[in-house]
Amino acid sequence: MSSPSSPTTPERFHPIGTPGQPWGAAEKTRWFEGCSIQRSYRDEVLSRLDGLDARFSVQSYGALPLDAERYPMFAVECEQAGPAAPWVLITGGVHGYETSGVQGALDFLHEHAPTYADRVNLLVAPCVSPWGYEVIHRWNPSAIDPNRSFVRDSPSEEAAALMHRVAAQRARFLVHLDLHETTDSDENEFRPALAARDGKALEPGTVPDGFYTVGDSENPQPAFQAAIIAGVKQVTHIAPPDENGEIIGSKVTQEGVIHYPFVELGLCAGVTDARYTTTTEVYPDSPRATPALCNAAQVAAVRAALDHALAQVHL
């Protein structure tokens, strides 16, 4: 008689937790204690809020309870175009490790935002996740992804604070750009951590080489997305689809564009009812990229988006 087969032991692909079992408080604490400060939010982000155009107001909208003095959160507001002018929201650093989203937003504020100040009112939150910026991680201190947490009663302090700040503006936004990156660490670090945290099997994916945008499947705005791609093409290359006609598992609907349901997934780009919304994705690990080029791509995306939206408003 053959002996009964034993259950297959789930493969270990992450050092924390038991394969196949979601993390509890102890595993999350172990993960948090393994994170280390690798760069300075104060030196690289807060210092760049100095010296902005005099029309721009730098305003605190909260601080992380982990260390309120070290991690204040700021937004830059410019309401000079008048009450009838459209509002634009720009967010960066929802995932703190995605550097060009933060630095690109700051570059735009310093180099180009003044030229738009008489046509649009601006609200810019350049670094939504300051602890994530310092430890170069996708999650917040509680092992929560802020960009799946833009929901009612959000479990993420970062997402909750930004939603409160946006709601307090009492403005009807025309445009919202959420600036992100897709990196090699998504595949070799963050996806394994996510699967381990949730007690799931690891399903390998691919990282696209180049810039792309994620539009809202409920409000796709293809001409708007195309305008952003055209603008960024002047700076860097656009990600091609894979052999399945997809980018990160989603169908490519036009060059460099895929779609997600923003509100359903709790994504930052769904926090307003703006007509024009997008998530930008830069690939900093490409051999054809540099940090400066990635920042420039984010700036090009913002400028192309604003130029397109303003042209439609003034038709």
Backbone bond lengths (Angstrom), bond angles and torsions (degrees), N, CA, C in turn:
res aa  C-N    CA-C-N  psi(-1)  N-CA   C-N-CA  omega(-1)  CA-C   N-CA-C  phi
1 M - - - 1.470 - - 1.518 108.11 -
2 S 1.345 117.05 132.25 1.457 120.06 179.14 1.514 109.88 -77.83
3 S 1.316 115.42 146.50 1.461 119.99 179.01 1.515 109.80 -77.98
4 P 1.345 117.21 147.49 1.461 119.16 178.82 1.517 110.96 -62.79
5 S 1.313 115.27 141.57 1.463 119.45 -179.78 1.521 109.75 -71.91
6 S 1.318 115.49 144.76 1.466 120.30 178.36 1.514 109.69 -85.84
7 P 1.336 116.68 151.12 1.461 119.63 178.82 1.523 110.82 -59.84
8 T 1.303 115.85 145.36 1.455 120.41 177.80 1.520 109.81 -70.80
9 T 1.312 116.47 128.36 1.463 120.54 177.82 1.518 109.30 -76.77
10 P 1.341 117.98 127.58 1.467 119.39 179.08 1.529 111.18 -58.76
11 E 1.307 115.38 144.09 1.461 121.08 -178.92 1.527 110.11 -69.51
12 R 1.330 116.23 137.60 1.457 120.37 173.86 1.527 109.09 -87.39
13 F 1.310 116.15 122.43 1.463 121.05 178.99 1.522 111.62 -128.60
14 H 1.345 117.13 4.17 1.460 121.56 179.10 1.525 107.73 -145.09
15 P 1.332 118.01 141.76 1.466 119.25 -174.37 1.527 115.30 -71.85
16 I 1.319 118.39 -16.15 1.462 120.82 -175.59 1.525 109.99 -103.36
17 G 1.329 116.04 136.98 1.449 121.40 173.01 1.519 113.73 90.10
18 T 1.325 114.09 177.36 1.460 122.56 176.22 1.513 108.63 -103.24
19 P 1.336 118.55 125.24 1.466 120.09 -178.79 1.525 111.58 -52.51
20 G 1.321 115.08 132.50 1.461 121.02 178.51 1.507 114.26 88.55
21 Q 1.342 117.82 -4.99 1.461 120.55 -179.61 1.529 110.05 -119.79
22 P 1.326 118.07 129.51 1.471 120.35 178.23 1.530 111.24 -60.53
23 W 1.314 116.00 150.08 1.457 120.67 177.44 1.523 111.00 -66.08
24 G 1.304 114.78 145.13 1.449 121.96 168.50 1.515 109.73 -104.97
25 A 1.314 115.93 -166.44 1.465 120.79 -177.49 1.522 111.60 -61.52
26 A 1.316 117.73 -38.00 1.463 120.58 -177.33 1.529 111.25 -65.73
27 E 1.326 116.80 -42.34 1.465 120.30 179.19 1.523 111.29 -67.07
28 K 1.314 117.25 -38.85 1.468 119.92 178.59 1.520 111.06 -66.95
29 T 1.319 116.58 -37.17 1.465 119.69 176.31 1.520 110.70 -65.30
30 R 1.327 116.41 -42.42 1.463 119.66 177.79 1.521 110.46 -61.39
31 W 1.332 116.50 -42.07 1.469 119.55 178.08 1.526 110.53 -61.35
32 F 1.334 117.11 -47.24 1.464 121.32 -179.12 1.527 110.98 -60.11
33 E 1.319 116.43 -43.24 1.466 119.84 -178.34 1.524 112.04 -67.88
34 G 1.322 117.46 -18.62 1.454 121.05 176.66 1.515 114.10 -84.43
35 C 1.340 116.83 -8.90 1.467 120.70 178.29 1.532 109.62 -82.19
36 S 1.305 116.30 145.48 1.463 120.19 -178.89 1.527 110.25 -136.80
37 I 1.314 115.09 148.53 1.460 121.02 177.75 1.524 108.94 -66.89
38 Q 1.337 116.35 128.21 1.462 120.87 -178.76 1.519 113.32 -120.66
39 R 1.321 117.53 -12.97 1.462 120.61 177.09 1.520 107.94 -159.41
40 S 1.324 115.99 170.92 1.458 121.04 -171.61 1.519 112.18 -106.22
41 Y 1.311 116.04 116.84 1.465 121.92 172.96 1.517 110.52 -61.29
42 R 1.332 116.69 -40.77 1.462 119.66 -178.62 1.528 111.35 -65.45
43 D 1.335 116.38 -45.28 1.461 119.57 -175.97 1.525 112.95 -74.16
44 E 1.338 116.86 -36.88 1.459 119.86 -171.87 1.523 113.71 -96.17
45 V 1.330 116.78 -19.64 1.462 119.51 -176.78 1.522 111.35 -119.65
46 L 1.325 116.85 -60.90 1.461 119.29 -175.01 1.526 111.86 -61.07
47 S 1.323 116.89 -36.87 1.467 119.12 -179.92 1.523 111.87 -62.85
48 R 1.333 116.67 -27.24 1.459 120.07 -178.06 1.532 112.74 -81.64
49 L 1.321 116.56 -4.81 1.463 119.33 174.15 1.523 111.49 -81.46
50 D 1.314 116.11 -7.57 1.461 120.56 173.56 1.527 109.53 -82.49
51 G 1.309 116.34 151.30 1.458 120.60 173.86 1.510 115.63 77.87
52 L 1.336 117.55 16.07 1.463 120.00 176.22 1.527 110.33 -74.96
53 D 1.316 115.64 163.73 1.456 121.98 175.46 1.538 109.60 -48.49
54 A 1.318 115.79 140.64 1.467 120.94 -175.54 1.526 112.63 -61.39
55 R 1.329 117.38 -19.75 1.460 120.42 179.26 1.523 112.63 -76.80
56 F 1.331 116.72 -10.88 1.460 120.69 -175.02 1.530 110.36 -96.56
57 S 1.311 115.77 136.37 1.455 122.94 -179.20 1.524 109.45 -110.96
58 V 1.335 116.46 124.41 1.465 122.03 178.38 1.528 107.54 -94.42
59 Q 1.328 116.38 120.72 1.463 121.23 -171.47 1.529 110.31 -128.57
60 S 1.327 115.48 133.83 1.457 120.80 174.24 1.521 109.67 -76.56
61 Y 1.332 116.47 138.99 1.466 118.71 175.36 1.529 111.27 -126.93
62 G 1.333 116.07 22.41 1.452 120.13 176.99 1.509 111.59 139.04
63 A 1.322 115.41 -173.75 1.459 122.33 178.37 1.521 108.19 -156.12
64 L 1.324 115.84 152.97 1.456 119.23 179.41 1.527 110.19 -75.45
65 P 1.324 117.92 131.16 1.467 120.18 -179.31 1.517 113.63 -62.55
66 L 1.315 118.41 -20.08 1.462 121.28 176.91 1.526 111.13 -55.59
67 D 1.335 116.00 -42.38 1.472 122.64 178.38 1.521 107.14 -163.85
68 A 1.334 115.79 90.11 1.463 120.58 -172.69 1.522 112.26 -62.89
69 E 1.322 117.46 -32.70 1.464 119.83 -179.51 1.525 111.23 -72.65
70 R 1.302 116.37 -37.72 1.468 120.34 -177.97 1.525 112.00 -79.46
71 Y 1.363 116.74 -30.53 1.458 119.76 -171.81 1.529 113.10 -123.89
72 P 1.335 117.35 59.90 1.471 118.63 170.04 1.528 109.33 -71.87
73 M 1.330 115.74 153.42 1.466 120.23 179.25 1.525 108.63 -115.46
74 F 1.325 116.14 132.59 1.455 121.46 -175.54 1.520 111.72 -126.54
75 A 1.316 114.44 147.58 1.464 122.51 170.33 1.518 107.99 -125.12
76 V 1.311 115.50 150.78 1.460 122.35 177.25 1.520 107.70 -108.57
77 E 1.325 115.95 127.12 1.459 121.28 -178.59 1.524 109.95 -119.07
78 C 1.310 114.99 139.71 1.464 121.17 172.94 1.521 107.60 -136.89
79 E 1.323 116.37 108.01 1.464 121.83 -178.06 1.523 109.15 -117.91
80 Q 1.324 114.85 58.31 1.461 120.61 -176.97 1.520 113.19 -101.87
81 A 1.329 117.15 -14.05 1.467 119.50 -174.97 1.524 112.76 -80.32
82 G 1.310 117.31 -9.93 1.460 119.85 175.97 1.511 112.84 104.60
83 P 1.322 117.55 160.05 1.469 121.43 -174.27 1.520 114.00 -65.35
84 A 1.315 118.44 -22.09 1.461 120.50 -179.65 1.528 112.52 -87.88
85 A 1.323 117.12 -10.32 1.464 120.59 -177.23 1.522 110.78 -76.53
86 P 1.330 116.80 150.61 1.475 119.56 178.98 1.524 111.83 -69.31
87 W 1.337 115.41 154.99 1.461 122.03 176.01 1.522 110.01 -103.26
88 V 1.331 114.94 144.73 1.457 123.03 178.10 1.520 108.68 -125.58
89 L 1.331 116.81 131.57 1.456 122.93 174.80 1.527 108.82 -110.52
90 I 1.326 115.87 129.68 1.462 122.08 176.00 1.522 107.02 -125.61
91 T 1.330 116.45 127.01 1.457 121.41 179.37 1.521 109.87 -125.68
92 G 1.311 115.62 141.65 1.458 122.03 176.35 1.514 109.83 -137.06
93 G 1.317 116.79 160.32 1.447 120.82 174.55 1.508 114.95 67.31
94 V 1.330 118.18 24.25 1.465 119.18 171.29 1.526 108.07 -58.68
95 H 1.322 115.85 -42.83 1.459 121.59 164.81 1.524 106.11 -96.68
96 G 1.318 116.10 111.56 1.455 119.33 -169.72 1.511 115.10 -61.74
97 Y 1.339 117.71 -26.24 1.463 119.60 -177.13 1.533 112.61 -76.28
98 E 1.323 117.96 -11.11 1.466 121.25 -174.16 1.533 109.10 -86.89
99 T 1.319 114.54 84.98 1.455 122.62 -164.19 1.514 114.33 -61.62
100 S 1.316 118.22 -43.43 1.462 119.38 -174.17 1.520 112.20 -68.64
101 G 1.329 117.87 -22.02 1.454 119.20 174.07 1.506 111.30 -63.71
102 V 1.340 116.02 -40.17 1.462 122.03 178.57 1.529 110.39 -72.93
103 Q 1.316 115.63 -55.12 1.467 119.47 -174.98 1.531 111.82 -70.38
104 G 1.336 117.07 -30.95 1.461 119.19 175.58 1.515 111.97 -65.57
105 A 1.338 116.78 -40.98 1.469 120.34 176.86 1.519 110.41 -62.45
106 L 1.335 116.91 -41.45 1.464 120.43 179.17 1.529 111.16 -68.08
107 D 1.334 116.91 -40.24 1.471 119.61 176.41 1.526 110.64 -60.77
108 F 1.332 116.94 -42.41 1.459 119.66 178.41 1.519 110.51 -60.85
109 L 1.315 117.73 -43.94 1.458 120.86 -179.50 1.528 111.11 -59.39
110 H 1.317 116.20 -43.13 1.462 119.41 -176.33 1.531 112.62 -77.01
111 E 1.323 116.80 -39.90 1.459 119.52 -167.04 1.526 114.53 -99.94
112 H 1.335 118.21 -27.94 1.462 118.87 -171.60 1.528 115.04 -130.89
113 A 1.310 117.98 -25.41 1.467 119.47 -177.05 1.522 112.95 -56.48
114 P 1.343 120.17 -37.23 1.472 118.49 179.60 1.525 114.03 -58.24
115 T 1.329 117.01 -28.59 1.464 118.88 -179.27 1.521 112.35 -75.10
116 Y 1.334 116.78 -13.55 1.469 121.01 177.78 1.532 112.32 -102.27
117 A 1.315 116.68 -6.38 1.461 120.35 -169.19 1.519 113.95 -64.90
118 D 1.324 117.63 -22.35 1.464 118.96 178.64 1.526 112.17 -93.94
119 R 1.357 116.76 1.88 1.468 120.13 -178.89 1.522 113.66 -118.65
120 V 1.329 117.10 -29.29 1.464 121.21 179.13 1.521 109.30 -135.96
121 N 1.301 115.37 153.02 1.458 121.44 168.61 1.526 108.22 -92.97
122 L 1.319 115.83 137.07 1.460 121.09 -171.51 1.523 112.40 -116.92
123 L 1.327 115.33 140.04 1.456 122.64 167.22 1.521 106.27 -131.19
124 V 1.318 116.74 117.58 1.462 121.99 -174.89 1.528 109.24 -125.37
125 A 1.324 116.69 120.61 1.472 122.56 172.98 1.522 106.66 -109.57
126 P 1.333 118.28 95.42 1.462 119.96 -169.38 1.522 115.34 -74.25
127 C 1.342 118.35 -23.50 1.468 119.50 -178.19 1.528 108.69 -143.75
128 V 1.306 115.72 89.19 1.462 121.88 -175.40 1.529 111.05 -68.87
129 S 1.324 117.92 -30.80 1.469 122.09 -175.34 1.529 110.66 -120.77
130 P 1.326 117.37 82.24 1.474 118.96 -174.09 1.525 114.70 -68.07
131 W 1.338 118.89 -35.43 1.464 119.33 176.09 1.521 109.70 -65.63
132 G 1.321 117.24 -43.27 1.456 120.94 176.85 1.512 112.07 -59.05
133 Y 1.344 116.43 -34.79 1.460 119.94 177.51 1.523 110.62 -63.31
134 E 1.334 116.77 -43.28 1.465 119.53 -175.95 1.525 112.49 -71.82
135 V 1.326 117.56 -37.61 1.476 119.08 -178.00 1.523 111.85 -93.44
136 I 1.330 116.14 -1.19 1.472 123.22 178.68 1.524 109.92 56.87
137 H 1.332 114.99 60.22 1.462 119.85 -178.87 1.517 110.72 -135.83
138 R 1.316 114.26 159.90 1.460 122.60 -179.91 1.530 111.90 -80.95
139 W 1.328 116.17 -29.94 1.462 121.24 -174.10 1.524 111.26 -94.84
140 N 1.335 114.43 171.98 1.455 119.84 172.19 1.531 109.00 -96.32
141 P 1.332 120.28 -178.59 1.466 120.60 -175.19 1.526 114.76 -60.56
142 S 1.321 117.59 -18.38 1.468 121.30 179.86 1.526 112.52 -95.37
143 A 1.340 117.21 14.37 1.471 122.96 -177.74 1.523 111.16 61.67
144 I 1.336 116.10 36.89 1.463 123.20 177.84 1.519 108.54 -112.02
145 D 1.310 116.73 137.55 1.467 122.10 175.47 1.525 108.72 -82.81
146 P 1.340 118.34 110.92 1.466 118.72 -179.90 1.518 113.26 -58.31
147 N 1.339 116.62 -30.69 1.466 118.25 -176.27 1.522 113.82 -84.27
148 R 1.298 117.45 15.68 1.467 121.95 165.17 1.524 109.01 -123.88
149 S 1.340 115.72 16.91 1.464 120.99 -168.97 1.519 114.09 -124.20
150 F 1.329 117.61 14.59 1.465 119.86 177.26 1.524 108.36 -85.89
151 V 1.322 113.07 72.15 1.456 123.05 -175.46 1.521 108.48 -138.04
152 R 1.323 115.91 165.55 1.458 120.11 175.97 1.533 109.31 -60.43
153 D 1.339 115.66 141.47 1.466 121.44 -177.56 1.525 111.21 54.09
154 S 1.302 115.13 47.82 1.464 121.32 -175.85 1.523 111.82 -57.07
155 P 1.340 116.77 137.92 1.471 120.02 175.30 1.525 112.77 -79.11
156 S 1.330 117.48 -6.75 1.461 122.60 -177.77 1.528 109.96 -103.09
157 E 1.340 116.91 120.61 1.467 119.72 177.91 1.527 111.10 -60.05
158 E 1.335 116.21 -35.83 1.461 120.34 -178.13 1.523 111.01 -64.74
159 A 1.331 116.45 -47.42 1.462 120.60 -179.96 1.524 110.97 -66.63
160 A 1.338 117.06 -43.47 1.459 120.42 -178.56 1.520 111.39 -61.55
161 A 1.330 117.17 -42.06 1.464 120.45 -179.48 1.524 111.45 -64.89
162 L 1.328 116.66 -42.51 1.461 119.07 179.90 1.523 111.13 -66.57
163 M 1.325 117.49 -42.60 1.466 119.68 178.69 1.519 111.02 -59.81
164 H 1.321 117.10 -41.18 1.460 120.89 178.54 1.519 110.42 -63.85
165 R 1.344 116.56 -41.04 1.478 119.85 -179.97 1.520 110.97 -66.11
166 V 1.305 117.76 -41.79 1.467 120.69 179.97 1.528 110.32 -65.60
167 A 1.329 116.58 -43.20 1.464 120.22 179.38 1.520 111.21 -63.34
168 A 1.327 117.08 -36.78 1.462 121.09 -179.05 1.528 112.49 -67.19
169 Q 1.335 116.76 -19.60 1.456 119.79 179.77 1.530 111.12 -67.23
170 R 1.322 116.56 -27.40 1.469 122.10 -179.23 1.531 110.60 51.05
171 A 1.315 114.80 44.00 1.468 121.26 -178.67 1.519 109.20 -119.87
172 R 1.316 114.45 152.00 1.468 119.72 172.04 1.517 107.52 -96.52
173 F 1.324 115.48 111.29 1.455 119.93 -175.38 1.522 110.49 -83.24
174 L 1.322 115.34 139.15 1.458 121.83 174.39 1.525 110.65 -89.44
175 V 1.345 116.54 -37.05 1.464 122.45 -173.76 1.523 109.48 -134.88
176 H 1.325 115.87 140.80 1.462 121.21 166.59 1.516 108.33 -136.43
177 L 1.332 115.46 120.82 1.461 122.25 174.20 1.516 108.49 -112.60
178 D 1.335 116.04 124.92 1.458 122.19 177.02 1.523 106.86 -110.92
179 L 1.323 116.91 116.56 1.457 122.32 -168.43 1.527 111.30 -95.99
180 H 1.332 115.92 121.12 1.467 122.45 -174.17 1.521 111.69 -132.99
181 E 1.335 114.65 175.87 1.461 123.27 171.03 1.522 109.38 -133.74
182 T 1.313 116.54 151.83 1.458 123.00 165.40 1.525 106.73 -112.64
183 T 1.331 116.85 122.70 1.459 120.61 -171.25 1.529 111.38 -122.78
184 D 1.325 116.33 166.10 1.458 120.02 173.89 1.520 111.21 -61.13
185 S 1.327 117.05 -31.63 1.462 120.24 179.46 1.528 112.08 -67.25
186 D 1.332 118.25 -20.18 1.463 119.78 172.73 1.522 110.14 -55.64
187 E 1.324 114.94 -42.53 1.465 120.54 -174.26 1.525 112.55 -85.99
188 N 1.330 117.49 -39.36 1.464 118.48 -173.48 1.520 113.96 -96.29
189 E 1.336 117.54 -9.27 1.465 119.79 179.74 1.524 112.96 -127.21
190 F 1.321 117.03 -53.71 1.464 119.34 -168.92 1.526 113.73 -80.59
191 R 1.317 118.50 -37.19 1.469 119.53 176.14 1.526 111.52 -66.23
192 P 1.335 119.38 -42.33 1.468 117.96 173.94 1.530 112.78 -60.77
193 A 1.336 117.24 -40.29 1.466 119.69 178.92 1.520 110.86 -64.03
194 L 1.329 117.01 -41.00 1.466 120.88 179.72 1.521 111.15 -62.75
195 A 1.332 116.25 -46.71 1.462 119.51 -179.83 1.524 110.80 -63.06
196 A 1.336 116.44 -41.78 1.458 119.52 178.76 1.523 111.12 -64.57
197 R 1.333 116.84 -44.70 1.470 120.64 -179.66 1.521 111.34 -57.85
198 D 1.328 116.25 -39.31 1.462 120.79 -175.39 1.527 113.43 -93.19
199 G 1.338 117.57 0.99 1.454 120.78 178.76 1.514 113.84 69.34
200 K 1.319 116.77 32.31 1.458 121.42 -176.96 1.522 110.81 -111.97
201 A 1.316 115.54 166.34 1.461 120.70 174.24 1.525 109.77 -73.44
202 L 1.311 115.95 150.07 1.453 120.93 177.53 1.515 109.36 -83.91
203 E 1.328 116.02 124.70 1.457 121.75 177.42 1.522 108.46 -112.53
204 P 1.317 117.59 104.51 1.462 120.55 -176.69 1.526 111.90 -61.07
205 G 1.325 114.87 146.58 1.453 121.13 176.35 1.516 109.45 -129.66
206 T 1.310 116.39 -165.67 1.463 121.27 179.08 1.521 108.82 -127.65
207 V 1.319 115.00 156.37 1.466 121.54 178.97 1.521 108.17 -109.98
208 P 1.323 118.43 119.80 1.462 120.37 -178.39 1.526 112.17 -72.68
209 D 1.314 115.63 143.29 1.463 121.24 179.95 1.529 108.81 -94.98
210 G 1.327 115.29 97.40 1.459 119.63 176.32 1.512 112.66 137.83
211 F 1.311 114.49 178.39 1.462 122.57 -179.01 1.528 110.37 -82.84
212 Y 1.328 116.18 144.01 1.466 121.31 171.00 1.515 109.06 -152.40
213 T 1.315 116.30 167.30 1.461 120.71 175.58 1.514 109.95 -120.82
214 V 1.327 114.08 155.13 1.456 121.88 172.79 1.525 107.08 -115.19
215 G 1.331 116.31 114.59 1.446 121.51 176.01 1.517 110.54 -93.51
216 D 1.310 115.39 169.54 1.466 121.54 179.52 1.524 108.97 -85.23
217 S 1.321 117.00 121.22 1.466 119.95 -179.49 1.523 111.96 -62.71
218 E 1.335 117.69 -21.81 1.463 121.46 177.98 1.517 112.06 -88.99
219 N 1.322 117.82 -8.82 1.471 122.92 -179.32 1.527 107.71 -156.77
220 P 1.339 117.52 70.19 1.463 120.44 -166.04 1.528 116.27 -68.85
221 Q 1.320 119.01 -35.40 1.477 121.90 179.00 1.538 112.09 48.35
222 P 1.337 117.93 64.47 1.466 119.95 -174.67 1.525 114.54 -61.26
223 A 1.329 118.63 -35.28 1.467 119.27 179.76 1.531 110.96 -67.04
224 F 1.304 116.26 -36.52 1.471 121.18 177.04 1.518 110.70 -64.27
225 Q 1.333 116.64 -47.17 1.465 119.84 178.74 1.531 110.75 -62.36
226 A 1.323 116.49 -40.80 1.468 120.36 179.78 1.519 111.21 -63.44
227 A 1.326 116.79 -36.97 1.469 120.31 179.08 1.524 110.49 -64.21
228 I 1.324 117.07 -38.99 1.461 120.07 178.41 1.530 110.27 -65.44
229 I 1.325 116.43 -45.92 1.467 120.19 178.86 1.532 110.40 -59.09
230 A 1.317 116.60 -43.01 1.470 119.82 179.96 1.521 111.40 -63.24
231 G 1.329 116.49 -38.70 1.457 119.66 178.85 1.519 112.24 -67.88
232 V 1.313 116.98 -42.37 1.464 120.54 -178.03 1.522 111.25 -71.39
233 K 1.324 117.13 -29.44 1.469 121.12 177.83 1.528 112.17 -56.38
234 Q 1.315 116.73 -25.77 1.455 119.76 179.24 1.527 111.51 -73.65
235 V 1.343 116.03 -12.24 1.466 121.26 -175.10 1.524 112.08 -113.27
236 T 1.340 117.00 -43.90 1.461 120.42 -175.11 1.519 110.01 -152.17
237 H 1.325 116.36 175.70 1.459 121.68 -173.56 1.532 111.04 -83.39
238 I 1.318 114.40 154.80 1.459 122.76 -179.11 1.533 108.82 -98.50
239 A 1.320 116.65 140.14 1.466 120.86 -178.51 1.522 111.08 -66.26
240 P 1.311 117.96 130.36 1.471 120.43 175.44 1.531 110.12 -82.12
241 P 1.328 117.63 159.42 1.468 119.42 173.67 1.519 110.31 -71.70
242 D 1.344 116.05 159.47 1.457 119.79 175.50 1.529 109.77 -82.44
243 E 1.323 116.78 -171.18 1.460 120.32 -175.70 1.529 112.72 -65.47
244 N 1.330 117.06 -14.88 1.472 121.48 177.19 1.523 112.76 -97.80
245 G 1.330 116.20 7.39 1.459 119.33 -178.09 1.520 112.34 72.45
246 E 1.333 116.86 28.38 1.460 121.94 -175.23 1.523 111.41 -126.38
247 I 1.326 114.94 161.33 1.461 123.83 167.20 1.525 105.90 -126.51
248 I 1.323 116.83 127.22 1.474 125.06 -175.72 1.533 112.16 42.82
249 G 1.321 115.78 42.61 1.456 120.84 174.14 1.508 116.08 83.93
250 S 1.329 118.04 4.64 1.465 121.50 179.96 1.525 110.16 -118.56
251 K 1.305 116.24 142.78 1.462 122.19 -176.99 1.532 110.92 -62.91
252 V 1.323 115.46 133.77 1.457 120.87 175.21 1.530 108.25 -80.26
253 T 1.319 116.98 119.69 1.464 121.76 -176.01 1.520 113.04 -92.05
254 Q 1.305 116.50 -24.33 1.461 124.04 171.12 1.517 105.55 -160.48
255 E 1.307 118.28 173.37 1.456 120.07 -174.16 1.529 111.49 -51.11
256 G 1.343 115.04 120.45 1.453 120.46 173.84 1.508 116.18 70.49
257 V 1.333 119.12 20.06 1.470 121.12 -175.65 1.530 110.20 -131.72
258 I 1.333 115.44 129.14 1.463 122.42 169.54 1.526 107.65 -127.22
259 H 1.325 117.45 176.88 1.456 120.43 -177.67 1.520 111.80 -136.99
260 Y 1.325 115.00 143.98 1.462 124.26 171.25 1.525 107.99 -129.34
261 P 1.333 118.97 154.90 1.470 120.73 171.20 1.533 109.59 -80.91
262 F 1.315 117.13 101.31 1.458 121.47 -169.85 1.527 113.12 -58.91
263 V 1.324 116.22 -52.53 1.465 119.53 -174.91 1.525 110.89 -68.19
264 E 1.303 116.71 -43.90 1.470 121.08 -178.92 1.518 111.78 -57.68
265 L 1.345 117.62 -37.67 1.459 121.88 -177.73 1.524 113.02 -89.27
266 G 1.332 117.66 -2.31 1.459 120.20 -179.84 1.511 113.41 70.21
267 L 1.340 117.18 33.83 1.458 121.58 -177.39 1.523 111.51 -84.38
268 C 1.321 115.04 149.81 1.458 120.37 -179.18 1.522 112.02 -57.37
269 A 1.326 117.21 -38.06 1.460 120.55 -176.92 1.522 113.15 -65.11
270 G 1.338 117.50 -5.93 1.457 120.71 177.89 1.516 114.47 -102.61
271 V 1.337 118.51 12.56 1.469 120.03 -173.78 1.526 113.73 -78.37
272 T 1.311 118.28 -13.43 1.463 120.81 177.12 1.526 108.86 -118.92
273 D 1.321 115.09 172.37 1.467 119.49 172.60 1.522 110.17 -102.67
274 A 1.338 115.97 31.44 1.460 121.44 -179.08 1.524 111.37 -59.28
275 R 1.330 115.14 146.29 1.466 119.82 176.96 1.525 110.63 -66.80
276 Y 1.332 116.28 -39.54 1.462 121.01 -175.50 1.526 109.85 -113.04
277 T 1.332 116.43 113.69 1.462 121.40 179.73 1.515 109.65 -135.12
278 T 1.317 115.52 147.20 1.464 119.98 176.82 1.508 110.38 -161.54
279 T 1.309 115.28 155.83 1.459 123.08 168.01 1.520 107.08 -111.57
280 T 1.324 116.63 123.62 1.461 119.74 176.83 1.521 109.18 -89.54
281 E 1.330 116.16 149.43 1.467 121.90 179.82 1.526 109.15 -136.77
282 V 1.317 115.27 113.25 1.458 123.00 177.33 1.528 108.84 -103.80
283 Y 1.329 117.50 147.66 1.474 121.49 179.26 1.531 109.88 -110.79
284 P 1.335 117.68 93.66 1.463 119.82 -174.39 1.519 114.76 -74.58
285 D 1.340 118.11 -14.61 1.465 120.84 -176.90 1.525 113.12 -89.78
286 S 1.307 117.37 2.31 1.457 120.21 177.05 1.523 110.68 -64.92
287 P 1.339 118.15 142.12 1.466 119.52 174.02 1.523 112.47 -64.16
288 R 1.328 116.38 -12.97 1.464 120.92 179.44 1.523 112.32 -96.59
289 A 1.346 116.71 5.63 1.463 120.39 -175.15 1.526 111.29 -114.15
290 T 1.322 115.16 157.46 1.459 124.01 170.22 1.525 106.81 -136.71
291 P 1.331 118.20 162.46 1.467 118.42 176.18 1.525 113.05 -55.83
292 A 1.325 117.03 -41.56 1.463 120.04 179.79 1.531 110.87 -64.58
293 L 1.328 116.69 -39.85 1.468 120.07 179.71 1.528 110.50 -65.78
294 C 1.324 117.06 -38.94 1.471 119.99 178.80 1.516 111.21 -65.06
295 N 1.332 116.51 -42.78 1.462 119.47 176.48 1.518 110.72 -61.25
296 A 1.335 116.17 -42.44 1.466 120.25 -179.61 1.522 111.16 -64.40
297 A 1.336 117.36 -34.99 1.464 120.48 177.83 1.528 110.74 -64.76
298 Q 1.321 117.13 -40.16 1.467 119.76 177.57 1.523 110.62 -64.26
299 V 1.307 116.70 -42.56 1.463 120.32 178.70 1.528 110.57 -63.79
300 A 1.321 116.92 -43.05 1.465 120.71 178.34 1.523 110.71 -60.95
301 A 1.325 117.10 -39.05 1.466 120.85 178.53 1.521 110.73 -63.54
302 V 1.331 117.16 -44.26 1.470 120.70 179.66 1.521 110.66 -62.73
303 R 1.308 117.40 -46.70 1.466 120.99 -177.84 1.526 111.42 -64.40
304 A 1.335 116.88 -43.43 1.465 119.75 179.56 1.519 110.70 -64.37
305 A 1.324 116.56 -39.11 1.464 120.64 179.37 1.528 111.15 -64.34
306 L 1.319 116.31 -46.17 1.465 119.51 -179.15 1.526 111.17 -66.58
307 D 1.310 116.74 -41.18 1.474 119.37 179.92 1.521 110.64 -62.59
308 H 1.319 117.20 -41.56 1.456 120.33 179.12 1.522 110.90 -65.15
309 A 1.321 116.57 -48.89 1.469 119.60 -177.15 1.510 111.45 -63.04
310 L 1.315 117.53 -42.08 1.471 120.39 -179.78 1.528 111.20 -65.81
311 A 1.323 116.54 -35.73 1.465 119.08 177.59 1.514 111.33 -63.51
312 Q 1.314 117.31 -37.35 1.464 120.24 179.38 1.523 111.36 -70.31
313 V 1.325 116.11 -37.68 1.467 120.73 179.90 1.515 110.53 -63.99
314 H 1.332 115.86 -35.85 1.459 119.76 -173.75 1.520 113.85 -95.46
315 L 1.353 117.47 5.98 1.472 119.51 176.36 1.521 111.09 -63.94
